[in-house]
Amino acid sequence: MTSIKTIDKIDAREIRRKLGLNQQQFWSQLGVTQSGGSRYESGRNMPKPVRELLRLVHVEQIDIKNVKREDMEVIEYLKSQDLEMFKTLKKAARAHARKASA
């Protein structure tokens, strides 16, 4: 899994082509129309929320349909109340994901 730290100059067209998706398939997963996505690929300024969604869905490969507000609340609570437990769980989850993909 590739991680992008700075997404100011994200190349959506390149990511889409590497994934082998057409514009409709690629952009619909973000809630963006094909024509809107085409404009972004042609150089139109992409708003930060769209860039972040692109990174989450197509780079980090997170199925955003499964992310719930309550999940984010639990994560934020755990980070603020027990940072060491959060780090331990995060490390264990990454190890589990690596095993599952191997």
MMTF fields as JSON, N, C-alpha, C and O atoms, coordinates in Angstrom:
{
  "mmtfVersion": "1.0.0",
  "mmtfProducer": "UNKNOWN",
  "numBonds": 407,
  "numAtoms": 408,
  "numGroups": 102,
  "numChains": 1,
  "numModels": 1,
  "chainsPerModel": [1],
  "groupsPerChain": [102],
  "chainIdList": ["A"],
  "bondAtomList": [4, 2, 8, 6, 12, 10, 16, 14, 20, 18, 24, 22, 28, 26, 32, 30, 36, 34, 40, 38, 44, 42, 48, 46, 52, 50, 56, 54, 60, 58, 64, 62, 68, 66, 72, 70, 76, 74, 80, 78, 84, 82, 88, 86, 92, 90, 96, 94, 100, 98, 104, 102, 108, 106, 112, 110, 116, 114, 120, 118, 124, 122, 128, 126, 132, 130, 136, 134, 140, 138, 144, 142, 148, 146, 152, 150, 156, 154, 160, 158, 164, 162, 168, 166, 172, 170, 176, 174, 180, 178, 184, 182, 188, 186, 192, 190, 196, 194, 200, 198, 204, 202, 208, 206, 212, 210, 216, 214, 220, 218, 224, 222, 228, 226, 232, 230, 236, 234, 240, 238, 244, 242, 248, 246, 252, 250, 256, 254, 260, 258, 264, 262, 268, 266, 272, 270, 276, 274, 280, 278, 284, 282, 288, 286, 292, 290, 296, 294, 300, 298, 304, 302, 308, 306, 312, 310, 316, 314, 320, 318, 324, 322, 328, 326, 332, 330, 336, 334, 340, 338, 344, 342, 348, 346, 352, 350, 356, 354, 360, 358, 364, 362, 368, 366, 372, 370, 376, 374, 380, 378, 384, 382, 388, 386, 392, 390, 396, 394, 400, 398, 404, 402],
  "bondOrderList": [1, 1, 1, 1, 1, 1, 1, 1, 1, 1, 1, 1, 1, 1, 1, 1, 1, 1, 1, 1, 1, 1, 1, 1, 1, 1, 1, 1, 1, 1, 1, 1, 1, 1, 1, 1, 1, 1, 1, 1, 1, 1, 1, 1, 1, 1, 1, 1, 1, 1, 1, 1, 1, 1, 1, 1, 1, 1, 1, 1, 1, 1, 1, 1, 1, 1, 1, 1, 1, 1, 1, 1, 1, 1, 1, 1, 1, 1, 1, 1, 1, 1, 1, 1, 1, 1, 1, 1, 1, 1, 1, 1, 1, 1, 1, 1, 1, 1, 1, 1, 1],
  "groupList": [{"groupName": "MET", "atomNameList": ["N", "CA", "C", "O"], "elementList": ["N", "C", "C", "O"], "formalChargeList": [0, 0, 0, 0], "bondAtomList": [1, 0, 2, 1, 3, 2], "bondOrderList": [1, 1, 2], "singleLetterCode": "M", "chemCompType": "L-PEPTIDE LINKING"}, {"groupName": "THR", "atomNameList": ["N", "CA", "C", "O"], "elementList": ["N", "C", "C", "O"], "formalChargeList": [0, 0, 0, 0], "bondAtomList": [1, 0, 2, 1, 3, 2], "bondOrderList": [1, 1, 2], "singleLetterCode": "T", "chemCompType": "L-PEPTIDE LINKING"}, {"groupName": "SER", "atomNameList": ["N", "CA", "C", "O"], "elementList": ["N", "C", "C", "O"], "formalChargeList": [0, 0, 0, 0], "bondAtomList": [1, 0, 2, 1, 3, 2], "bondOrderList": [1, 1, 2], "singleLetterCode": "S", "chemCompType": "L-PEPTIDE LINKING"}, {"groupName": "ILE", "atomNameList": ["N", "CA", "C", "O"], "elementList": ["N", "C", "C", "O"], "formalChargeList": [0, 0, 0, 0], "bondAtomList": [1, 0, 2, 1, 3, 2], "bondOrderList": [1, 1, 2], "singleLetterCode": "I", "chemCompType": "L-PEPTIDE LINKING"}, {"groupName": "LYS", "atomNameList": ["N", "CA", "C", "O"], "elementList": ["N", "C", "C", "O"], "formalChargeList": [0, 0, 0, 0], "bondAtomList": [1, 0, 2, 1, 3, 2], "bondOrderList": [1, 1, 2], "singleLetterCode": "K", "chemCompType": "L-PEPTIDE LINKING"}, {"groupName": "ASP", "atomNameList": ["N", "CA", "C", "O"], "elementList": ["N", "C", "C", "O"], "formalChargeList": [0, 0, 0, 0], "bondAtomList": [1, 0, 2, 1, 3, 2], "bondOrderList": [1, 1, 2], "singleLetterCode": "D", "chemCompType": "L-PEPTIDE LINKING"}, {"groupName": "ALA", "atomNameList": ["N", "CA", "C", "O"], "elementList": ["N", "C", "C", "O"], "formalChargeList": [0, 0, 0, 0], "bondAtomList": [1, 0, 2, 1, 3, 2], "bondOrderList": [1, 1, 2], "singleLetterCode": "A", "chemCompType": "L-PEPTIDE LINKING"}, {"groupName": "ARG", "atomNameList": ["N", "CA", "C", "O"], "elementList": ["N", "C", "C", "O"], "formalChargeList": [0, 0, 0, 0], "bondAtomList": [1, 0, 2, 1, 3, 2], "bondOrderList": [1, 1, 2], "singleLetterCode": "R", "chemCompType": "L-PEPTIDE LINKING"}, {"groupName": "GLU", "atomNameList": ["N", "CA", "C", "O"], "elementList": ["N", "C", "C", "O"], "formalChargeList": [0, 0, 0, 0], "bondAtomList": [1, 0, 2, 1, 3, 2], "bondOrderList": [1, 1, 2], "singleLetterCode": "E", "chemCompType": "L-PEPTIDE LINKING"}, {"groupName": "LEU", "atomNameList": ["N", "CA", "C", "O"], "elementList": ["N", "C", "C", "O"], "formalChargeList": [0, 0, 0, 0], "bondAtomList": [1, 0, 2, 1, 3, 2], "bondOrderList": [1, 1, 2], "singleLetterCode": "L", "chemCompType": "L-PEPTIDE LINKING"}, {"groupName": "GLY", "atomNameList": ["N", "CA", "C", "O"], "elementList": ["N", "C", "C", "O"], "formalChargeList": [0, 0, 0, 0], "bondAtomList": [1, 0, 2, 1, 3, 2], "bondOrderList": [1, 1, 2], "singleLetterCode": "G", "chemCompType": "PEPTIDE LINKING"}, {"groupName": "ASN", "atomNameList": ["N", "CA", "C", "O"], "elementList": ["N", "C", "C", "O"], "formalChargeList": [0, 0, 0, 0], "bondAtomList": [1, 0, 2, 1, 3, 2], "bondOrderList": [1, 1, 2], "singleLetterCode": "N", "chemCompType": "L-PEPTIDE LINKING"}, {"groupName": "GLN", "atomNameList": ["N", "CA", "C", "O"], "elementList": ["N", "C", "C", "O"], "formalChargeList": [0, 0, 0, 0], "bondAtomList": [1, 0, 2, 1, 3, 2], "bondOrderList": [1, 1, 2], "singleLetterCode": "Q", "chemCompType": "L-PEPTIDE LINKING"}, {"groupName": "PHE", "atomNameList": ["N", "CA", "C", "O"], "elementList": ["N", "C", "C", "O"], "formalChargeList": [0, 0, 0, 0], "bondAtomList": [1, 0, 2, 1, 3, 2], "bondOrderList": [1, 1, 2], "singleLetterCode": "F", "chemCompType": "L-PEPTIDE LINKING"}, {"groupName": "TRP", "atomNameList": ["N", "CA", "C", "O"], "elementList": ["N", "C", "C", "O"], "formalChargeList": [0, 0, 0, 0], "bondAtomList": [1, 0, 2, 1, 3, 2], "bondOrderList": [1, 1, 2], "singleLetterCode": "W", "chemCompType": "L-PEPTIDE LINKING"}, {"groupName": "VAL", "atomNameList": ["N", "CA", "C", "O"], "elementList": ["N", "C", "C", "O"], "formalChargeList": [0, 0, 0, 0], "bondAtomList": [1, 0, 2, 1, 3, 2], "bondOrderList": [1, 1, 2], "singleLetterCode": "V", "chemCompType": "L-PEPTIDE LINKING"}, {"groupName": "TYR", "atomNameList": ["N", "CA", "C", "O"], "elementList": ["N", "C", "C", "O"], "formalChargeList": [0, 0, 0, 0], "bondAtomList": [1, 0, 2, 1, 3, 2], "bondOrderList": [1, 1, 2], "singleLetterCode": "Y", "chemCompType": "L-PEPTIDE LINKING"}, {"groupName": "PRO", "atomNameList": ["N", "CA", "C", "O"], "elementList": ["N", "C", "C", "O"], "formalChargeList": [0, 0, 0, 0], "bondAtomList": [1, 0, 2, 1, 3, 2], "bondOrderList": [1, 1, 2], "singleLetterCode": "P", "chemCompType": "L-PEPTIDE LINKING"}, {"groupName": "HIS", "atomNameList": ["N", "CA", "C", "O"], "elementList": ["N", "C", "C", "O"], "formalChargeList": [0, 0, 0, 0], "bondAtomList": [1, 0, 2, 1, 3, 2], "bondOrderList": [1, 1, 2], "singleLetterCode": "H", "chemCompType": "L-PEPTIDE LINKING"}],
  "groupTypeList": [0, 1, 2, 3, 4, 1, 3, 5, 4, 3, 5, 6, 7, 8, 3, 7, 7, 4, 9, 10, 9, 11, 12, 12, 12, 13, 14, 2, 12, 9, 10, 15, 1, 12, 2, 10, 10, 2, 7, 16, 8, 2, 10, 7, 11, 0, 17, 4, 17, 15, 7, 8, 9, 9, 7, 9, 15, 18, 15, 8, 12, 3, 5, 3, 4, 11, 15, 4, 7, 8, 5, 0, 8, 15, 3, 8, 16, 9, 4, 2, 12, 5, 9, 8, 0, 13, 4, 1, 9, 4, 4, 6, 6, 7, 6, 18, 6, 7, 4, 6, 2, 6],
  "groupIdList": [1, 2, 3, 4, 5, 6, 7, 8, 9, 10, 11, 12, 13, 14, 15, 16, 17, 18, 19, 20, 21, 22, 23, 24, 25, 26, 27, 28, 29, 30, 31, 32, 33, 34, 35, 36, 37, 38, 39, 40, 41, 42, 43, 44, 45, 46, 47, 48, 49, 50, 51, 52, 53, 54, 55, 56, 57, 58, 59, 60, 61, 62, 63, 64, 65, 66, 67, 68, 69, 70, 71, 72, 73, 74, 75, 76, 77, 78, 79, 80, 81, 82, 83, 84, 85, 86, 87, 88, 89, 90, 91, 92, 93, 94, 95, 96, 97, 98, 99, 100, 101, 102],
  "secStructList": [7, 7, 7, 7, 1, 7, 7, 6, 6, 7, 7, 2, 2, 2, 2, 2, 2, 2, 2, 6, 7, 7, 2, 2, 2, 2, 2, 2, 6, 6, 6, 7, 7, 2, 2, 2, 2, 2, 2, 2, 2, 6, 6, 7, 7, 7, 7, 2, 2, 2, 2, 2, 2, 2, 0, 0, 0, 0, 0, 1, 7, 7, 7, 4, 4, 4, 7, 7, 2, 2, 2, 2, 2, 2, 2, 2, 2, 2, 2, 2, 2, 7, 2, 2, 2, 2, 2, 2, 2, 2, 2, 2, 2, 2, 2, 2, 2, 2, 2, 2, 2, 7],
  "xCoordList": [0.844, 0.0, 0.895, 1.824, 0.603, 1.377, 0.787, -0.433, 1.634, 1.172, 1.663, 2.837, 0.766, 1.124, 1.011, -0.061, 2.115, 2.109, 1.591, 0.752, 2.074, 1.586, 0.753, 1.183, -0.438, -1.343, -1.666, -2.64, -0.862, -1.113, -1.001, -1.741, -0.108, 0.133, -0.244, 0.467, -1.328, -1.748, -2.162, -2.864, -1.728, -2.04, -3.145, -2.877, -4.381, -5.541, -5.554, -5.867, -5.221, -5.223, -4.239, -4.557, -3.058, -2.051, -2.523, -2.36, -3.1, -3.62, -4.719, -4.737, -5.634, -6.739, -6.214, -6.685, -5.254, -4.701, -3.989, -4.112, -3.244, -2.553, -3.54, -3.252, -4.711, -5.737, -6.541, -7.295, -6.377, -7.086, -8.573, -9.373, -8.948, -10.356, -10.649, -9.786, -11.883, -12.282, -12.727, -12.853, -12.96, -13.297, -14.571, -14.628, -15.579, -16.837, -16.599, -17.071, -15.885, -15.613, -14.805, -15.113, -13.783, -12.861, -13.549, -13.514, -14.171, -14.725, -16.016, -16.299, -16.814, -18.078, -17.848, -18.696, -16.714, -16.408, -16.175, -16.201, -15.948, -15.734, -16.96, -16.97, -17.998, -19.177, -18.99, -19.688, -18.053, -17.763, -18.252, -18.058, -18.878, -19.342, -18.153, -17.044, -18.398, -17.349, -16.855, -15.652, -17.781, -17.367, -16.56, -15.605, -16.929, -16.152, -14.765, -13.779, -14.687, -13.398, -12.53, -11.317, -13.152, -12.414, -11.79, -10.658, -12.531, -11.987, -10.804, -9.817, -10.886, -9.757, -8.545, -7.417, -8.776, -7.675, -7.047, -5.878, -7.834, -7.327, -6.647, -6.213, -6.55, -5.806, -6.604, -6.029, -7.914, -8.715, -8.334, -8.058, -8.32, -7.958, -8.923, -10.139, -8.37, -9.171, -9.284, -8.265, -10.506, -10.669, -10.036, -9.992, -9.557, -8.883, -9.752, -9.222, -11.058, -11.854, -11.869, -11.862, -11.889, -11.867, -10.505, -10.431, -9.428, -8.081, -7.964, -7.395, -8.501, -8.436, -9.237, -8.78, -10.434, -11.228, -10.495, -10.485, -9.887, -9.127, -8.01, -7.812, -7.292, -6.202, -6.733, -6.174, -7.802, -8.347, -8.859, -8.577, -9.618, -10.269, -9.315, -9.282, -8.536, -7.755, -6.286, -5.628, -5.764, -4.373, -4.337, -3.681, -5.04, -5.075, -6.031, -5.981, -6.902, -7.872, -8.822, -9.042, -9.37, -10.344, -11.735, -12.035, -12.581, -13.969, -14.753, -15.173, -14.941, -15.557, -17.017, -17.583, -17.637, -19.017, -19.093, -20.148, -17.974, -17.952, -17.511, -17.577, -17.065, -16.607, -17.813, -18.572, -17.969, -19.109, -18.602, -17.485, -19.434, -19.092, -18.708, -17.768, -19.439, -19.15, -17.743, -17.065, -17.31, -15.958, -14.921, -13.957, -15.134, -14.194, -14.231, -13.196, -15.399, -15.512, -14.744, -14.064, -14.849, -14.125, -12.617, -11.867, -12.181, -10.753, -10.243, -9.213, -10.953, -10.535, -10.536, -9.635, -11.539, -11.591, -10.397, -9.736, -10.132, -9.015, -7.688, -6.839, -7.509, -6.271, -6.097, -4.981, -7.179, -7.072, -6.965, -6.384, -7.513, -7.545, -6.437, -5.983, -6.006, -4.994, -4.175, -4.373, -3.265, -2.476, -1.652, -1.513, -1.11, -0.311, -1.164, -0.721, -2.373, -3.282, -3.627, -3.673, -3.87, -4.16, -3.003, -3.227, -1.77, -0.595, -0.441, -0.103, -0.685, -0.585, -1.611, -1.29, -2.846, -3.902, -3.626, -3.876, -3.115, -2.799, -1.715, -1.819, -0.691, 0.397, -0.126, 0.242, -0.97, -1.535, -2.421, -2.404, -3.19, -4.062, -3.242, -3.606, -2.152, -1.288, -0.658, -0.578, -0.213, 0.381, -0.665, -0.357, -1.879, -2.964, -3.253, -3.452, -3.276, -3.549, -2.438, -2.71, -1.207, -0.086, -0.212, 0.02, -0.577, -0.751, -1.884, -1.779, -2.957, -4.136, -3.848, -4.397, -2.99, -2.692, -1.568, -1.311, -0.898, 0.241, -0.211, 0.616],
  "yCoordList": [-1.169, 0.0, 1.239, 1.348, 2.162, 3.383, 4.461, 4.551, 5.276, 6.382, 7.691, 7.831, 8.634, 9.948, 10.924, 11.08, 11.579, 12.524, 13.889, 14.476, 14.398, 15.667, 15.402, 14.695, 15.97, 15.682, 16.924, 16.936, 17.969, 19.186, 18.968, 19.586, 18.119, 17.893, 16.466, 15.833, 15.962, 14.599, 14.498, 15.369, 13.445, 13.239, 12.187, 10.987, 12.66, 11.766, 10.886, 9.699, 11.445, 10.672, 9.498, 8.379, 9.76, 8.706, 7.611, 6.425, 7.996, 7.014, 6.186, 4.961, 6.857, 6.162, 5.159, 4.023, 5.569, 4.679, 3.484, 2.361, 3.721, 2.612, 1.607, 0.412, 2.104, 1.216, 0.528, -0.408, 0.995, 0.395, 0.706, -0.101, 1.88, 2.269, 3.344, 4.156, 3.337, 4.454, 5.605, 5.433, 6.76, 7.934, 7.717, 8.103, 7.113, 6.876, 6.006, 6.338, 4.911, 4.011, 4.704, 4.585, 5.42, 6.077, 7.175, 7.173, 8.108, 9.288, 9.008, 9.673, 8.036, 7.759, 7.248, 7.442, 6.6, 6.134, 7.293, 7.104, 8.491, 9.681, 10.579, 11.593, 10.207, 11.054, 12.215, 13.224, 12.08, 13.116, 12.607, 11.438, 13.477, 13.08, 12.824, 13.292, 12.083, 11.811, 13.109, 13.291, 14.019, 15.287, 16.139, 16.8, 16.133, 16.863, 16.275, 17.007, 14.953, 14.29, 14.563, 14.734, 14.604, 14.91, 16.299, 16.506, 17.243, 18.606, 18.615, 19.306, 17.858, 17.782, 17.157, 17.609, 16.129, 15.472, 16.386, 16.23, 17.339, 18.267, 19.494, 20.38, 19.552, 20.639, 21.6, 22.501, 21.43, 22.296, 22.046, 20.911, 23.099, 22.994, 22.053, 22.24, 21.044, 20.081, 20.539, 20.745, 20.702, 21.114, 20.104, 18.907, 20.594, 19.74, 18.551, 17.445, 18.725, 17.557, 16.457, 15.272, 16.839, 15.854, 15.165, 13.949, 15.934, 15.338, 14.337, 13.258, 14.699, 13.794, 12.523, 11.426, 12.666, 11.484, 10.604, 9.38, 11.23, 10.495, 9.702, 8.522, 10.35, 9.674, 8.507, 7.411, 8.739, 7.685, 6.494, 5.344, 6.776, 5.708, 4.998, 3.768, 5.76, 5.143, 4.908, 4.102, 5.584, 5.351, 4.463, 3.421, 4.879, 4.084, 2.909, 1.997, 2.916, 1.868, 1.6, 0.457, 2.68, 2.59, 2.652, 3.546, 1.706, 1.703, 2.672, 2.327, 3.881, 4.924, 4.635, 5.263, 3.702, 3.325, 2.644, 2.639, 2.067, 1.353, 2.216, 1.768, 3.441, 4.307, 5.045, 5.69, 4.938, 5.566, 6.649, 6.575, 7.639, 8.737, 8.198, 8.69, 7.185, 6.619, 6.031, 6.115, 5.432, 4.869, 5.969, 5.798, 7.087, 8.199, 8.771, 9.166, 8.814, 9.306, 8.395, 8.88, 7.092, 6.139, 6.323, 6.331, 6.468, 6.663, 7.922, 7.892, 9.022, 10.283, 10.186, 10.71, 9.523, 9.347, 8.524, 8.89, 7.418, 6.563, 7.309, 7.194, 8.072, 8.84, 9.856, 10.07, 10.474, 11.507, 10.924, 11.556, 9.739, 9.165, 8.148, 8.015, 7.437, 6.4, 6.246, 5.306, 7.172, 7.216, 5.944, 5.466, 5.398, 4.177, 3.005, 2.213, 2.89, 1.822, 2.02, 1.057, 3.265, 3.572, 3.115, 2.466, 3.445, 3.071, 1.555, 1.016, 0.869, -0.582, -1.218, -2.136, -0.729, -1.268, -0.968, -1.806, 0.213, 0.597, -0.327, -0.79, -0.588, -1.469, -2.885, -3.527, -3.365, -4.708, -4.799, -5.808, -3.753, -3.74, -3.757, -4.444, -3.018, -3.014, -4.384, -4.858, -5.016, -6.345, -7.34, -8.201, -7.221, -8.101, -7.885, -8.849, -6.632, -6.329, -6.877, -7.378, -6.781, -7.332, -8.846, -9.398, -9.518, -10.978, -11.352, -12.306, -10.595, -10.898, -10.708, -11.423, -9.748, -9.489, -10.35, -10.358, -11.072, -11.915, -13.243, -14.059],
  "zCoordList": [0.0, 0.0, 0.0, 0.8, -0.901, -1.036, -0.154, -0.01, 0.434, 1.262, 0.673, 0.33, 0.559, 0.054, 1.213, 1.797, 1.546, 2.663, 2.224, 2.907, 1.105, 0.606, -0.629, -1.541, -0.656, -1.754, -2.561, -3.314, -2.417, -3.17, -4.672, -5.437, -5.1, -6.527, -6.917, -7.697, -6.395, -6.683, -8.156, -8.67, -8.817, -10.228, -10.328, -10.401, -10.329, -10.339, -11.582, -11.493, -12.727, -13.971, -13.874, -14.278, -13.34, -13.214, -12.26, -12.547, -11.141, -10.183, -10.838, -10.716, -11.534, -12.201, -13.223, -13.278, -14.02, -15.042, -14.416, -14.905, -13.333, -12.66, -12.083, -12.006, -11.676, -11.141, -12.247, -11.981, -13.482, -14.609, -14.63, -15.103, -14.117, -14.073, -15.105, -15.438, -15.608, -16.456, -15.549, -14.336, -16.136, -15.312, -14.497, -13.329, -15.093, -14.373, -13.142, -12.054, -13.294, -12.171, -11.081, -9.895, -11.487, -10.554, -9.755, -8.524, -10.459, -9.797, -9.048, -8.051, -9.502, -8.817, -7.4, -6.53, -7.158, -5.801, -4.835, -3.619, -5.374, -4.546, -4.507, -3.809, -5.258, -5.343, -6.303, -6.203, -7.233, -8.218, -9.571, -9.906, -10.337, -11.662, -12.577, -12.322, -13.635, -14.614, -15.23, -15.414, -15.554, -16.169, -15.197, -15.605, -13.919, -12.912, -12.76, -12.671, -12.73, -12.629, -13.839, -13.721, -14.992, -16.218, -16.141, -16.578, -15.586, -15.433, -14.476, -14.726, -13.382, -12.449, -13.133, -12.939, -13.923, -14.621, -15.673, -16.026, -16.167, -17.188, -16.593, -17.329, -15.281, -14.665, -13.811, -13.2, -13.753, -12.892, -11.439, -11.052, -10.64, -9.227, -8.502, -8.548, -7.836, -7.102, -5.651, -4.991, -5.143, -3.741, -2.781, -3.065, -1.664, -0.69, -0.241, -0.126, 0.017, 0.416, -0.659, -0.329, -1.919, -3.0, -3.042, -3.221, -2.877, -2.846, -1.703, -1.869, -0.549, 0.604, 0.356, 0.677, -0.217, -0.541, -1.553, -1.427, -2.549, -3.548, -2.874, -3.166, -1.982, -1.273, -0.436, -0.477, 0.316, 1.172, 0.378, 0.716, -0.684, -1.44, -2.391, -2.426, -3.165, -4.225, -3.883, -4.542, -2.88, -2.485, -1.241, -1.232, -0.202, 1.03, 0.924, 1.75, -0.08, -0.372, 0.794, 1.196, 1.315, 2.39, 1.784, 0.993, 2.153, 1.674, 2.552, 3.656, 2.049, 2.872, 3.191, 4.086, 2.482, 2.798, 4.158, 4.794, 4.609, 5.882, 7.06, 8.205, 6.804, 7.883, 8.46, 7.736, 9.745, 10.421, 11.37, 11.88, 11.591, 12.502, 13.881, 14.505, 14.351, 15.669, 15.725, 16.749, 14.609, 14.565, 14.773, 15.519, 14.108, 14.236, 15.659, 16.196, 16.256, 17.633, 18.593, 19.497, 18.403, 19.26, 19.082, 20.058, 17.839, 17.573, 18.257, 18.93, 18.091, 18.705, 20.227, 20.882, 20.791, 22.24, 22.727, 23.699, 22.049, 22.45, 22.347, 23.231, 21.269, 21.111, 22.236, 22.712, 22.659, 23.689, 25.102, 25.984, 25.323, 26.668, 26.947, 28.083, 25.916, 26.124, 24.845, 24.075, 24.635, 23.414, 23.218, 22.093, 24.294, 24.173, 23.698, 22.865, 24.217, 23.773, 22.3, 21.535, 21.904, 20.503, 19.621, 18.599, 20.002, 19.21, 19.139, 18.086, 20.246, 20.284, 19.356, 18.6, 19.415, 18.551, 17.086, 16.22, 16.809, 15.439, 14.873, 13.737, 15.663, 15.236, 14.999, 14.015, 15.883, 15.731, 14.492, 13.787, 14.226, 13.047, 11.762, 10.806, 11.728, 10.538, 10.318, 9.185, 11.393, 11.281, 10.772, 9.948, 11.253, 10.816, 9.327, 8.587, 8.892, 7.488, 6.587, 5.496, 7.039, 6.251, 6.117, 5.041, 7.204, 7.156, 6.211, 5.44, 6.281, 5.454, 3.964, 3.127, 3.637, 2.222, 1.686, 0.482, 2.562, 2.124, 1.582, 1.176]
}
